[in-house]
Amino acid sequence: MQESAPTEAPGPSAGAAAASPSTPTGAIGEAYVRNGAESGWLGYPLEGEVCGQRDGGCYQRFQGGLIFWSPTTGAQTIRGAMKNTYESMGWHYSWLGYPLEGEVCGQRDGGCYQRFQGGLIFWSPTTGAQTIRGAMKNTYESMGWHYSWLGYPLEGEVCGQRDGGCYQRFQGGLIFWSPTTGAQTIRGAMKNTYESMGWHYSWLGYPQTSERCAGGECVQSFQGGYVSWNGAASRAHRHTECTTLNDGRSKYSSGGAKRVLFTIAGAYGQSYASAVYCQRVAGTYVTDWTTDARVGASGFKRPGVPSGPTRFNYSPTGSYSVTEAFGLGNPGTALPYRTLNPRSRWGGNPYTDTYNKYFESSTWVGYDEDMWYFATRGTHDYRQGAVINYNRPPDSPIVQDAGFAIFLHENKVPTAGCIALDDWAVEDYLRKSTPGDRIIMGVASDLFR
């Protein structure tokens, strides 16, 4: 017999149906009886069974639906919205294949589902009947199907997207899939930000993970960066050097710091540098802001080499904690803050008790720094600043003549070894810093793999 898919036929009159010679037999007949025969929802047969179908299968039409049979799936019923969607897909000749079971109802919100060889159809009163398959199905299953926050599908998958990708919408969010990222979910504020940027056609690209949350914050990784959420708003972040703290490309550990400031020069002997401020959200570092910076006028020393006396104008290479700040008035930092006064000094004379420490004195001796002078002179270098714990506790014991007074401060010009940023950047840094934050500084080739 030539293979043929089911085609709609006008239903017979009640009298004609009662006299029908098409009484189901075999596996289809057994399924017919299990579902109540002519007294059940299937009603009377409209035709005899039609065999010679794909993979050796058969089907038979009834007033209330159809029964499909194949050697591997047995005889299964289909009706209503499930039937209509199955028909629109091309019946058993579509990727759905043959039904593996009848519809299973009594689900969340009065819904139903039905399994097929190639996927499923889900139905609910508000979403209608929608298909799902492949990687979308696998992710949906891993989430808990329609009982998860995704809810029921609102549509089938939509493919032919950028880079060969697909997406599918659900009541609670979406699943995106691409050949390189697999199937990932997105919802809520993350979804809203992603949508506002142009979905997967923006610089974010496709999601690489689903959202990860901790401590009232969430973050989600994308091909081009991250989207974070802090309970009040969500924000997109491009990939920068901050990403190296997540993937192991940074040679220096963050030590679990809440925030890390990278200060990166392109080469030795160079005082110009870039500053990249990173924040940790749900265990992942994302970019807060980037700007330019100035470091020692002589550039960076190599890793492990002391920067030496400030008169040589070198900055040290390494990762250092930040545990205190100073200036003319607390800008709102959580760091212990020292308000400077005319007696404020920083010890610069080796082999003295005050070397590389804050102290107060009415005099300025040798290489000691008059912090008040640098805070109040026209360039206001120390109007706001933070102590970088180079050559001092808690990072290390003080080594005499290895270097002192390495600060993050204002007045963005080449320094004697400090990091200098624009005023706004220093003040923003202080407002957001907490004890134990870190500054990682040096030439790029020494900082990254």
N, C-alpha and C positions, 0 to 999 in steps of 0.2 A: 504494500500500500504506500502511496506517496505520502511523505511527511506533511502534516499541516498543523498550524497553530489554531487554537480556538478562535472562532468568529462568532459575533453576536447573532442570535436568531430570535425571532419573535416568539414569545411564550405562548403555549397552547391554551385553549380554553379549558376550564375545569373538566368538562366532559371528555375532551380529547386527551387530557393528561391521564385521566382515570383509565382510558383504554389503550394507553401507550404500550407498545410491544417491547420497549427498551428497558426491561427490568435488569438492574445491575447484577452482575455476576462476579465471581472470583474475588480478588482483593478489594476491588472497588465496591462490589456488593457487600462485603463484610463491613467496610467502612460506612456504607450507607445504612446498614442495620444498626451499627454502634451509635449512629447519630439520630436514630429514631425512625429511619426509613421515611415513608411518605407522610408520617405523622410528625416528623421532626422539622427543623428549620430548612432542610434541603428541599422538602416537598417532593413532587413527582419529577422523574427524569424528563428532559426535553429531547433527548437523543440517546442513541446507544453509545457505548464507549468508542473512542476514536484512538486507535493505536498507530504503530509505526512512527512514533514521535522521537524526538531527540533522546539518545541513549536508550532506545528501546522502550520508551514510556508510553503511557496512555492517559486519556482524560475522559470525563463524562460530565455533561452539563445537566443541572437540575434547576428547578424553579428558584431556589434560594442561593445557588452558588455552584461550585464545581468540586469534583474530586480528581486529583492528579495522582498518578502512580508511576513509579519507576522501579527497576530492580534494586536500586540502592537505597531508596527513600521510603518504599512502601506506598500505601494509599493515604493521602492527606487531603483534608477539606480546605476550602477557601471561600470567603464570601465578603459582601459589603465593601467598605472602603479599602480593605486589604486587596480584595479582588480587583477593584477599579485601578488601584495603583499598580498591581501586578500586570494587569492588562496594558496599562499605559507604558510599561517598561518593555513589553514584548513577550509576556508570559514566561514560559520555561526556556525560551530561546534567548532571554536576556542573561546578564551576568548573575541574576538571582538564582537561576536554575529552578529545580523542583522544590516544593515545600518539604521541610523536614518534620513538620508537625502542624496541627491546626492552630488557630489563633488562641492565645492565652490571655484571658481578660481578668477583670478584678484587680487591675494594677492601680498604682498611684493616680489620683485624680480621675478615676474611671477609665483609664487607658487600657490598651491591649498591645500585644506584639505577636509576631509570627516569624519563625526562623525558616530560612531557605538555605540551599546549598552554598550560595554566594554571599549571604548577608542576612539582614533582618528588615522587616517593616514594623515601625512603631506607629501607633495611632492613639490620639487623645481627642476629647471633644473640642479642645481649643487649637490644636495644631494640625489636625487631620492625619493622614497616613503618609509617612516619610520613610525613605530607605536609608540604610547605612551599611557600609562594608569596609573590608580591608583594614588599613592602619587606623582609620577613623573609628571603626568598630572596636578594634583592639583597645584603643585608648578609652573609648566610651565604656567598655566592659571593665577596664581597670579602675575606672572612677566609681563604678557601682551602677552603671546603666542610668535609667531614668529616675532612680532614687537618689542620685547625686545632685550637686548644685547645678549641673548642666540641664536637668529636666529632660523634656522630650525634644527630639529634632523638630526644627521649624521648616526644614527643607532638606533635600538630598545634597550630596556633596557638589560643589561647584569647582570644576577643574579648568584647565587651560589658563592658569594664572602665571604670573612671573616665575621664570626659572622652572616651569613645569609643575607648579604647586597646585594645591586645592584647599578649599575651606568648607566648613559646614557650620550653619547656625543652629543654636539650641536656645531653649527658653532662658537659660542662665548665662550664656556666653557663646564662644565659638571654639572649634578645633581647626587649627591650621596645620597643613602638611606640606613638606617639600622633600625632594630626594635627599637633601643634605641634612635636614633638621628633624625629619620624622614628624610625628603627629603630636602637637602640643596644644594645651588648652589656654584660654584667656578669658577673663571676666572683669566685671566691676570697673573700678577706677582705672586699672591697667588697660582694659578694653577701650574705655573712653579716650584715654590719651592716645592709644594706638590708632583709633579711628580718626581722631582729630589731625593726626599727622599724615594720614593717607594709607593706613594699614600696611601691608607688605610691600607696597610700592614706594614707601618712604625710605630714608636712610637706615631705619631700624631693620628693614628686611623681615624675615620670618622669625617667629619665636624659636629659641633653641632649647628652652626648658619651660615648664609651667611655673607659676609663681611659687616662691618659697617665702614663708613668713616666720617671724620670731620677734618676740618682744614688742608686739603691736606695730611692726613694720613688715613690709613685703617688698620683694624685688623679683624681677623676671628678666632673663637674659635673652637677647635678640642677636641676630647676625651682626648688626651694626652698633650695638650698645646695650643699654639696660633701661627698664622703666622701674621706678621705685614708688612706693606709697608709704606714707607715715601716719595714716589715720586721719589726716586733714586734706591732703592733696597728693596727686601723683605727678611724676616728672620724668622726662626722658633724659638720658645721659649717653653721650657718645663714648665709644671705646677710646681710652687714652692710656697713659702709663699706669693708671690705677688698675687696669685690667690685669697687669702683670702680677699684682698681689694675689689674684685669684687663680691664675693658671701656672704659677711657678716660674715665670720668666724673670721676676725680680730676684736679684742675687741676695738682697737683704730682706729679712723677715719684717713684717709689720708688728710682730709681737702681740697681735690681737688688739692693737690700738683702735679706738673708735674713729680717729682721723689720722691721716698721714699726708704730709706735705712733701712732694717730690720737688727738688730743685736740681735742674739738669743742665749742664753745659755740654756743648757739642764737641769741645776739644780742650786740651790743656792750654794754659796761658790765656784763657778767655774769661772775661768777667761777666759777659752777657749770659743769661741762663733763662730757662723757662721754668715756671712754677705751676705745679698741678696739684690741686687740693682735692684729696680723696676722702670720702666718708663711707663708713661701713654700715650697710643696711641689711638686716637679716643675714649677717655673716658674709656678705658680698661687698667688695669695694666698688663704688661708683664715683664718677667725677662730679664734684661740686662746682669748681671753676678752674679756669686756667688763665694765666697772665704771664708777663715777663718779669724778670728779676735781675738783680746785680749781686755778684758775689765778690770775693777778694780780687783786688785789681791785678794780682798775679795769677789768678785762676785757682784751680784745685790742685792739692797735693794728691799723689797716688794713694790707693788704699793702704792703710797701715803705716803711712808716713806722717809723722806729726806736722801740723800746720806751722808750728814754731812761733816765735814772737810776732805780735801783730804788725810790727814795723816792716815785716817782709811781705805783708799783704796777701797771704795764702789762706784759702779755706780748706778745712779738712774734708776728706771723703768718708762716708759711712752712714750709719743709721743711729740716730740719737733721740732720746726721750725729751719731752718738754714737760716740766713740772712746776714752773713758776713764771710770772709775768711782772712787768714793771711799767711805770710811766707817770704821767701827771694827773691821772684820774681814771679809775676803773671803768672801762667801757662796757662792762657787763660780763666779764669772763668768769668761768668756774675755776680757773687756775688761781692758786694763791697769788695775790696781787700786792706788790710793794709800791706805794706812792712815794716818788722820789722827792728829796728835799735838798737844800743847799749843801748838806754834809754827805750826800750819797756818793760812794766810791765803789770801784771794782778793782780788786787787787791785781796788779800786773808785774810786780817785782818778784822774780823767782827767789825761792828759799826764804820766803817770809810766811808768817802764819796766815796772811790774807790772800795769798796767791790764788787767783781764779775763784775768788769769793766776793760776795757783797760785804761791805763794811761802811762805817761812817767815820768821817774825820773832817776837821776844819782845814786840813792841808791837802795838797796834791803832790805826792812824792814820786819821783822817777817815772816808771811806766804805769803807775796807777791811773785809772780813768776817772775823770770827774763826770759822773753820770748826769749831774744837774746841768752842767755846762752843755753837754750834748743834747739834753732834753729841751733847753730853753733858748739855745742860739737860733738864729734865723732859719736854719735848715731842719731844726727839730728832729734830729735823728732818733733820739730816745724818748720822744713824746709818748710813744707807745712801743712796747717791745716784749719779747719773750726770750727766756734764757734757753739756749740749746746746750744740752748737757754733754758737751764735748770736753774730755779731759777733766771730768768731775763726777762725783756721785750724783745720782745712783747708778750711772752707767759704768763708771770706772773710778779707780783712785786717781788723785791728782798727781801727774808727773811734772816735776819742776821744769820750766822752760819749754814745755811741749806745746804751749799755746793757751790763750786765755781770752775771755770776753768775746765768745762766739755767740752772737745774738741774732734774732730775727727782729728787724726794726724798720722804721720809716726812713724817708729820704733816699729814693731809688737812684743811687750813684754807686760806682765801684767802691768797695769797702776795704777795710783792713783784715777781712776774713769772715765778716758777718754775711747774712743774707738780707738784702734790702728790697722792699716792695713798695708799691704805691700805698699811700695812707689808707685808702679804703680796704685794700687787701689785708694789711696788718690788723686793722680794727675788726674786720670780719673774721679773720683767723682767731683773734683773741675771744670774740664773743661766742664762737662755736667750740673752742678748745676745752678739753678736760685733762686733768693730770694723767700722764702716761701716753698721751698722743706722741707721734714720732715725726721726725724730719729725716728724710733720706736724701742725701746730697752728694753730688759728684759728677764726673764726666759720664755720658750715657753708656759708653762701652764698659765702664766699671760697675754700672748699676744693673744692667739687663743682660739676660742670656740671649 
